[in-house]
Amino acid sequence: MMDRPGDYRWSSYKAKAHGTADAWPTPHPLYQRLGRTGAERRVA
């Protein structure tokens, strides 16, 4: 376990929570349906 999610090497936290560019992992189709843009999905 990590103290902060972003510290875990294989976490997608940075890409999902902060919108940082990350080629891994490929976004899940259900996640993509939360909004048209990354900003919309983060708000959802």
Backbone as XML, in Angstrom:
<?xml version="1.0"?>
<chain id="A" units="angstrom">
  <residue number="1" name="MET">
    <atom name="N" x="0.832" y="-1.180" z="0.000"/>
    <atom name="CA" x="0.000" y="0.000" z="0.000"/>
    <atom name="C" x="0.878" y="1.245" z="0.000"/>
  </residue>
  <residue number="2" name="MET">
    <atom name="N" x="0.357" y="2.254" z="-0.625"/>
    <atom name="CA" x="1.057" y="3.531" z="-0.699"/>
    <atom name="C" x="0.296" y="4.560" z="0.138"/>
  </residue>
  <residue number="3" name="ASP">
    <atom name="N" x="1.016" y="5.564" z="0.607"/>
    <atom name="CA" x="0.369" y="6.645" z="1.348"/>
    <atom name="C" x="-0.467" y="7.528" z="0.422"/>
  </residue>
  <residue number="4" name="ARG">
    <atom name="N" x="-0.005" y="7.672" z="-0.822"/>
    <atom name="CA" x="-0.715" y="8.496" z="-1.806"/>
    <atom name="C" x="-0.888" y="7.683" z="-3.080"/>
  </residue>
  <residue number="5" name="PRO">
    <atom name="N" x="-2.088" y="7.669" z="-3.682"/>
    <atom name="CA" x="-2.330" y="6.865" z="-4.877"/>
    <atom name="C" x="-1.356" y="7.173" z="-6.009"/>
  </residue>
  <residue number="6" name="GLY">
    <atom name="N" x="-0.983" y="8.419" z="-6.166"/>
    <atom name="CA" x="-0.085" y="8.800" z="-7.247"/>
    <atom name="C" x="1.324" y="8.260" z="-7.104"/>
  </residue>
  <residue number="7" name="ASP">
    <atom name="N" x="1.687" y="7.772" z="-5.920"/>
    <atom name="CA" x="3.024" y="7.220" z="-5.700"/>
    <atom name="C" x="3.170" y="5.802" z="-6.252"/>
  </residue>
  <residue number="8" name="TYR">
    <atom name="N" x="2.038" y="5.121" z="-6.451"/>
    <atom name="CA" x="2.097" y="3.744" z="-6.947"/>
    <atom name="C" x="2.412" y="3.770" z="-8.435"/>
  </residue>
  <residue number="9" name="ARG">
    <atom name="N" x="3.452" y="3.083" z="-8.819"/>
    <atom name="CA" x="3.949" y="3.138" z="-10.192"/>
    <atom name="C" x="2.885" y="2.800" z="-11.231"/>
  </residue>
  <residue number="10" name="TRP">
    <atom name="N" x="2.048" y="1.817" z="-10.946"/>
    <atom name="CA" x="1.083" y="1.337" z="-11.942"/>
    <atom name="C" x="-0.296" y="1.965" z="-11.775"/>
  </residue>
  <residue number="11" name="SER">
    <atom name="N" x="-0.399" y="3.010" z="-11.006"/>
    <atom name="CA" x="-1.686" y="3.664" z="-10.781"/>
    <atom name="C" x="-2.045" y="4.584" z="-11.950"/>
  </residue>
  <residue number="12" name="SER">
    <atom name="N" x="-3.307" y="4.614" z="-12.299"/>
    <atom name="CA" x="-3.782" y="5.561" z="-13.312"/>
    <atom name="C" x="-4.319" y="6.827" z="-12.643"/>
  </residue>
  <residue number="13" name="TYR">
    <atom name="N" x="-4.080" y="6.957" z="-11.350"/>
    <atom name="CA" x="-4.602" y="8.088" z="-10.580"/>
    <atom name="C" x="-4.236" y="9.436" z="-11.198"/>
  </residue>
  <residue number="14" name="LYS">
    <atom name="N" x="-2.977" y="9.624" z="-11.554"/>
    <atom name="CA" x="-2.547" y="10.920" z="-12.085"/>
    <atom name="C" x="-3.310" y="11.281" z="-13.356"/>
  </residue>
  <residue number="15" name="ALA">
    <atom name="N" x="-3.496" y="10.310" z="-14.223"/>
    <atom name="CA" x="-4.200" y="10.576" z="-15.477"/>
    <atom name="C" x="-5.679" y="10.840" z="-15.239"/>
  </residue>
  <residue number="16" name="LYS">
    <atom name="N" x="-6.291" y="10.076" z="-14.350"/>
    <atom name="CA" x="-7.732" y="10.221" z="-14.114"/>
    <atom name="C" x="-8.065" y="11.440" z="-13.253"/>
  </residue>
  <residue number="17" name="ALA">
    <atom name="N" x="-7.324" y="11.666" z="-12.200"/>
    <atom name="CA" x="-7.649" y="12.742" z="-11.266"/>
    <atom name="C" x="-7.113" y="14.104" z="-11.691"/>
  </residue>
  <residue number="18" name="HIS">
    <atom name="N" x="-5.970" y="14.111" z="-12.367"/>
    <atom name="CA" x="-5.335" y="15.385" z="-12.698"/>
    <atom name="C" x="-5.216" y="15.640" z="-14.194"/>
  </residue>
  <residue number="19" name="GLY">
    <atom name="N" x="-5.596" y="14.662" z="-14.993"/>
    <atom name="CA" x="-5.573" y="14.858" z="-16.435"/>
    <atom name="C" x="-4.196" y="14.890" z="-17.057"/>
  </residue>
  <residue number="20" name="THR">
    <atom name="N" x="-3.213" y="14.329" z="-16.381"/>
    <atom name="CA" x="-1.879" y="14.297" z="-16.967"/>
    <atom name="C" x="-1.858" y="13.305" z="-18.117"/>
  </residue>
  <residue number="21" name="ALA">
    <atom name="N" x="-1.063" y="13.595" z="-19.119"/>
    <atom name="CA" x="-0.963" y="12.699" z="-20.267"/>
    <atom name="C" x="-0.363" y="11.373" z="-19.827"/>
  </residue>
  <residue number="22" name="ASP">
    <atom name="N" x="-1.018" y="10.317" z="-20.217"/>
    <atom name="CA" x="-0.557" y="8.988" z="-19.831"/>
    <atom name="C" x="-1.020" y="8.000" z="-20.887"/>
  </residue>
  <residue number="23" name="ALA">
    <atom name="N" x="-0.089" y="7.351" z="-21.553"/>
    <atom name="CA" x="-0.452" y="6.387" z="-22.590"/>
    <atom name="C" x="-0.967" y="5.084" z="-21.992"/>
  </residue>
  <residue number="24" name="TRP">
    <atom name="N" x="-0.723" y="4.878" z="-20.729"/>
    <atom name="CA" x="-1.170" y="3.661" z="-20.062"/>
    <atom name="C" x="-2.036" y="4.046" z="-18.893"/>
  </residue>
  <residue number="25" name="PRO">
    <atom name="N" x="-3.083" y="3.427" z="-18.611"/>
    <atom name="CA" x="-3.736" y="2.395" z="-19.406"/>
    <atom name="C" x="-4.681" y="3.013" z="-20.430"/>
  </residue>
  <residue number="26" name="THR">
    <atom name="N" x="-5.153" y="2.181" z="-21.335"/>
    <atom name="CA" x="-6.162" y="2.623" z="-22.288"/>
    <atom name="C" x="-7.457" y="2.858" z="-21.516"/>
  </residue>
  <residue number="27" name="PRO">
    <atom name="N" x="-8.074" y="4.008" z="-21.662"/>
    <atom name="CA" x="-9.300" y="4.286" z="-20.907"/>
    <atom name="C" x="-10.403" y="3.269" z="-21.206"/>
  </residue>
  <residue number="28" name="HIS">
    <atom name="N" x="-11.095" y="2.850" z="-20.170"/>
    <atom name="CA" x="-12.203" y="1.907" z="-20.303"/>
    <atom name="C" x="-13.371" y="2.617" z="-20.992"/>
  </residue>
  <residue number="29" name="PRO">
    <atom name="N" x="-14.102" y="1.925" z="-21.862"/>
    <atom name="CA" x="-15.230" y="2.552" z="-22.560"/>
    <atom name="C" x="-16.259" y="3.186" z="-21.615"/>
  </residue>
  <residue number="30" name="LEU">
    <atom name="N" x="-16.525" y="2.563" z="-20.470"/>
    <atom name="CA" x="-17.489" y="3.146" z="-19.531"/>
    <atom name="C" x="-16.966" y="4.451" z="-18.939"/>
  </residue>
  <residue number="31" name="TYR">
    <atom name="N" x="-15.670" y="4.505" z="-18.690"/>
    <atom name="CA" x="-15.072" y="5.747" z="-18.194"/>
    <atom name="C" x="-15.206" y="6.843" z="-19.252"/>
  </residue>
  <residue number="32" name="GLN">
    <atom name="N" x="-14.974" y="6.497" z="-20.505"/>
    <atom name="CA" x="-15.054" y="7.484" z="-21.577"/>
    <atom name="C" x="-16.472" y="8.025" z="-21.742"/>
  </residue>
  <residue number="33" name="ARG">
    <atom name="N" x="-17.472" y="7.255" z="-21.379"/>
    <atom name="CA" x="-18.863" y="7.704" z="-21.493"/>
    <atom name="C" x="-19.243" y="8.752" z="-20.442"/>
  </residue>
  <residue number="34" name="LEU">
    <atom name="N" x="-18.392" y="8.967" z="-19.459"/>
    <atom name="CA" x="-18.689" y="9.955" z="-18.419"/>
    <atom name="C" x="-18.643" y="11.385" z="-18.944"/>
  </residue>
  <residue number="35" name="GLY">
    <atom name="N" x="-18.015" y="11.585" z="-20.093"/>
    <atom name="CA" x="-17.939" y="12.925" z="-20.663"/>
    <atom name="C" x="-17.197" y="12.910" z="-21.977"/>
  </residue>
  <residue number="36" name="ARG">
    <atom name="N" x="-17.350" y="13.990" z="-22.743"/>
    <atom name="CA" x="-16.686" y="14.074" z="-24.046"/>
    <atom name="C" x="-15.202" y="14.384" z="-23.929"/>
  </residue>
  <residue number="37" name="THR">
    <atom name="N" x="-14.818" y="15.047" z="-22.857"/>
    <atom name="CA" x="-13.417" y="15.423" z="-22.660"/>
    <atom name="C" x="-12.929" y="14.908" z="-21.311"/>
  </residue>
  <residue number="38" name="GLY">
    <atom name="N" x="-11.630" y="14.905" z="-21.139"/>
    <atom name="CA" x="-11.066" y="14.501" z="-19.857"/>
    <atom name="C" x="-11.560" y="15.375" z="-18.721"/>
  </residue>
  <residue number="39" name="ALA">
    <atom name="N" x="-11.704" y="16.668" z="-18.985"/>
    <atom name="CA" x="-12.192" y="17.587" z="-17.951"/>
    <atom name="C" x="-13.620" y="17.231" z="-17.540"/>
  </residue>
  <residue number="40" name="GLU">
    <atom name="N" x="-14.472" y="16.920" z="-18.501"/>
    <atom name="CA" x="-15.851" y="16.526" z="-18.180"/>
    <atom name="C" x="-15.885" y="15.228" z="-17.389"/>
  </residue>
  <residue number="41" name="ARG">
    <atom name="N" x="-15.026" y="14.281" z="-17.752"/>
    <atom name="CA" x="-14.997" y="13.001" z="-17.036"/>
    <atom name="C" x="-14.511" y="13.184" z="-15.604"/>
  </residue>
  <residue number="42" name="ARG">
    <atom name="N" x="-13.544" y="14.073" z="-15.385"/>
    <atom name="CA" x="-13.044" y="14.302" z="-14.027"/>
    <atom name="C" x="-14.115" y="14.928" z="-13.143"/>
  </residue>
  <residue number="43" name="VAL">
    <atom name="N" x="-14.937" y="15.791" z="-13.698"/>
    <atom name="CA" x="-16.013" y="16.417" z="-12.932"/>
    <atom name="C" x="-17.082" y="15.390" z="-12.574"/>
  </residue>
  <residue number="44" name="ALA">
    <atom name="N" x="-17.336" y="14.463" z="-13.494"/>
    <atom name="CA" x="-18.361" y="13.436" z="-13.259"/>
    <atom name="C" x="-17.950" y="12.582" z="-12.093"/>
  </residue>
</chain>
